[in-house]
Amino acid sequence: MQWRSNTLQEVSESLNQFDGIEAWTKLGISIGIFLIFLLLRKVFTTYIFKFFLRIAEKRKVEFAANLMLAIEQPVRWLIVLIGVIISLHYFPIDSPSVELRSKIYRSFFVFLFFWTIFNISSILTILFPKLVSKFGLEVDQIVMPFFTKIINIIIIAFGASIIAEEWGFNVDGFVAGLGLGGLAFALAAKDTVSNFFGGIVIVTEKPFTIGDWVKTPSVEGTIEDITFRSTKVRTFAQALVTVPNATLSNEPIINWSKMGKRQIAFHLGVNVTTPKEKLENVIKDIERMLIDHPEVHPETILVKFDEFSHSGFNLYLYFFTKATDFGGYLSIKEDVNFKIMEILEQEGVQIAIPSQAFILQKDSDTEAMNDFESMRD
């Protein structure tokens, strides 16, 4: 009997030893599998991904290069996730139930999928202008960033709802609850809703686009960006002004960039002693100069003897420049002024000096004479 008892004890110890060896073997296999997938992730990032990216850049396939950049991070984490799933299969310690593990795995897969879609949607902003120009369509460039933000929000909301349903949350009930509390929410977020619809009005009516020079009662500068809530304007002092869309959509907007031509109008006074013949020659020469000027718009050019004044004869000049940017406009205006000076010099006509200047000059001459007489005395 003693021999039999010793034999059973030895068998039991052998079995326990065997279970311990098996547990350590499974743990080693689990860790080894996980390390292999980490190595695969490193190989993907260092070699495979960079290889395909180099090919795309060498062949100048911009879409493929952007697509590779968009999926890089999600694919790296997908490799890690697959490694975790396989390694946990061999892990010796009891893991959560199969149902719970399935929920966790599916949630991570959904997250990675919508992360990829989110990244891909961002490259549409780069490709959209090229597709528009290729098909000859006219779409304002401010539309795409605005709707890209809307698409991104839809992607996030859709992905979050799928993950929530995976964990048993009633998304339909949540949406119904939003409907019941919609009035209170609308009242609390009245300004936000106003700005959102103001942004939609700006995008649909297109009073300006990104890069336009605009002027409103609130701000003047260059449009940099438009979001759901506001529009960012860079002033000429390089300050960034954020204007709520509700305010901007209800204000008169002057878009200087939309001008096809830019107006110049002023009076030119000539001396009252100018003979009629010379006055007529000056008018004709200035008009001919404006007609022949390459930067003056030929549609409307007016040079007329407008009125008599206290100091002389006033000529009225009314024309437009082809350039609409402020710098080009001033350069053309300066060139025209110099050419007018040349015409006046050629005809021997002097610019009228205001009568107040004569009075001031006469008074100063009188004072100088009195001072001279007093010094003599």
WOVENQUI-V718839 format. One record per backbone hydrogen bond with DSSP energy under -0.5 kcal/mol. NH is the residue of the N-H (numbers start at 1). CO is the residue of the C=O. E is the energy in kcal/mol with one decimal. If there is no record, write none. Layout:
<<NH,CO,E> <NH,CO,E>>
//
This chain:
<<5,1,-2.2> <6,2,-2.2> <7,3,-1.8> <8,4,-2.0> <9,5,-2.0> <10,6,-2.1> <11,7,-2.0> <12,8,-2.2> <13,9,-2.3> <14,10,-2.1> <15,11,-2.3> <16,12,-2.4> <17,13,-2.4> <18,14,-2.2> <19,15,-2.5> <20,16,-2.2> <21,17,-2.2> <22,18,-2.3> <23,19,-2.3> <24,20,-2.3> <25,21,-2.0> <26,22,-2.5> <27,23,-2.5> <28,24,-2.2> <29,25,-2.6> <30,26,-2.9> <31,27,-2.5> <32,28,-2.6> <33,29,-2.7> <34,30,-2.1> <35,31,-2.4> <36,32,-2.3> <37,33,-2.1> <38,34,-1.9> <39,35,-2.1> <40,36,-2.4> <41,37,-2.2> <42,38,-2.0> <43,39,-2.7> <44,40,-2.7> <45,41,-2.3> <46,42,-2.7> <47,43,-2.5> <48,43,-1.5> <49,44,-3.4> <51,47,-2.3> <52,48,-2.2> <53,49,-2.5> <54,50,-2.3> <55,51,-1.9> <56,52,-2.4> <57,53,-2.3> <58,54,-2.4> <59,55,-2.3> <60,57,-0.6> <61,56,-2.8> <62,60,-1.1> <65,61,-2.0> <66,62,-2.5> <67,63,-2.5> <68,64,-2.3> <69,65,-2.0> <70,66,-1.9> <71,67,-1.8> <72,68,-0.9> <75,71,-2.3> <76,72,-2.2> <77,73,-2.1> <78,74,-1.8> <79,75,-2.1> <80,76,-1.6> <81,77,-2.4> <82,78,-2.5> <83,79,-2.1> <84,80,-2.3> <85,81,-2.3> <86,82,-2.3> <87,83,-2.4> <88,84,-2.3> <89,85,-0.8> <90,86,-0.6> <90,87,-0.9> <91,87,-0.6> <101,97,-2.6> <102,98,-2.4> <103,99,-2.0> <104,100,-2.3> <105,101,-2.8> <106,102,-2.8> <107,103,-2.3> <108,104,-2.1> <109,105,-2.4> <110,106,-2.6> <111,107,-2.4> <112,108,-2.5> <113,109,-2.3> <114,110,-2.5> <115,111,-2.0> <116,112,-2.0> <117,113,-2.2> <118,114,-2.4> <119,115,-2.1> <120,116,-2.4> <121,117,-2.3> <122,118,-1.0> <123,119,-0.7> <123,120,-1.0> <124,121,-1.0> <125,122,-0.7> <127,123,-1.9> <128,124,-2.7> <129,125,-0.6> <130,126,-0.5> <131,127,-2.2> <132,128,-2.5> <133,129,-2.3> <134,130,-2.0> <135,131,-2.0> <137,132,-2.3> <139,137,-0.7> <143,140,-1.4> <144,140,-0.6> <145,141,-0.8> <146,142,-1.1> <147,143,-2.5> <148,144,-2.4> <149,145,-1.7> <150,146,-1.4> <151,147,-2.6> <152,148,-2.4> <153,149,-2.0> <154,150,-2.3> <155,151,-2.5> <156,152,-2.4> <157,153,-2.7> <158,154,-2.7> <159,155,-2.5> <160,156,-2.5> <161,157,-2.2> <162,158,-1.9> <163,159,-2.2> <164,160,-2.4> <165,161,-2.4> <166,162,-1.8> <167,163,-1.2> <168,165,-1.5> <169,164,-2.5> <171,169,-1.2> <174,170,-1.6> <175,171,-2.5> <176,172,-2.3> <177,173,-2.2> <178,174,-1.8> <179,175,-1.6> <180,176,-1.7> <181,177,-2.0> <182,179,-0.7> <185,181,-2.2> <186,182,-2.8> <187,183,-2.2> <188,184,-2.2> <189,185,-2.5> <190,187,-0.9> <193,189,-2.5> <194,190,-2.4> <195,191,-2.5> <196,192,-2.2> <197,193,-2.4> <198,194,-2.1> <199,195,-2.2> <200,196,-1.7> <201,197,-2.2> <202,198,-2.2> <203,199,-2.3> <204,200,-2.6> <205,201,-2.8> <206,202,-1.7> <211,223,-2.3> <212,209,-2.1> <214,212,-0.7> <214,221,-2.7> <215,254,-2.3> <216,219,-3.1> <221,214,-2.2> <222,234,-3.0> <223,212,-2.2> <224,232,-2.9> <225,232,-1.2> <227,230,-3.2> <231,243,-2.7> <232,225,-2.9> <233,241,-3.1> <234,222,-3.2> <235,233,-0.7> <235,239,-2.9> <238,235,-1.7> <241,233,-3.4> <241,239,-0.7> <243,231,-2.8> <243,241,-0.6> <245,229,-2.4> <248,244,-2.3> <249,245,-2.7> <250,246,-0.6> <250,247,-0.7> <251,248,-1.1> <254,215,-3.0> <254,252,-0.5> <255,253,-0.7> <256,213,-1.6> <256,254,-0.9> <257,213,-1.2> <258,255,-1.1> <259,256,-1.2> <262,321,-2.1> <264,319,-3.1> <266,317,-1.9> <268,315,-3.2> <269,267,-0.5> <270,313,-2.9> <271,350,-3.0> <272,311,-0.9> <274,271,-1.8> <279,275,-2.0> <280,276,-2.3> <281,277,-2.2> <282,278,-2.5> <283,279,-2.0> <284,280,-2.3> <285,281,-2.8> <286,282,-2.6> <287,283,-2.1> <288,284,-2.5> <289,285,-2.5> <290,286,-2.2> <291,287,-2.1> <292,288,-2.3> <293,289,-0.9> <296,293,-1.1> <297,320,-2.7> <302,318,-2.8> <304,316,-2.1> <306,304,-0.9> <306,314,-2.3> <307,314,-1.5> <309,312,-2.8> <313,270,-2.0> <314,307,-3.0> <315,268,-3.3> <315,313,-0.6> <316,304,-3.3> <317,266,-2.7> <317,315,-0.5> <318,302,-2.6> <319,264,-2.5> <320,297,-0.5> <321,262,-3.1> <322,295,-2.5> <329,325,-2.6> <330,326,-2.2> <331,327,-1.9> <332,328,-2.2> <333,329,-2.3> <334,330,-2.4> <335,331,-2.1> <336,332,-2.5> <337,333,-2.1> <338,334,-2.1> <339,335,-2.0> <340,336,-2.2> <341,337,-2.0> <342,338,-1.9> <343,339,-2.0> <344,340,-2.3> <345,341,-2.2> <346,342,-2.3> <347,343,-1.9> <348,344,-0.7> <349,344,-2.6> <352,269,-2.0> <357,354,-1.3> <358,354,-1.0> <359,355,-1.9> <360,356,-2.5> <361,357,-2.6> <362,358,-2.9> <363,359,-2.6> <364,360,-2.4> <365,361,-2.4> <366,362,-2.4> <367,363,-2.4> <368,364,-2.3> <369,365,-2.3> <370,366,-2.6> <371,367,-2.4> <372,368,-2.0> <373,369,-2.6> <374,370,-2.4> <375,371,-1.9> <376,372,-1.9> <377,373,-2.3>>
//
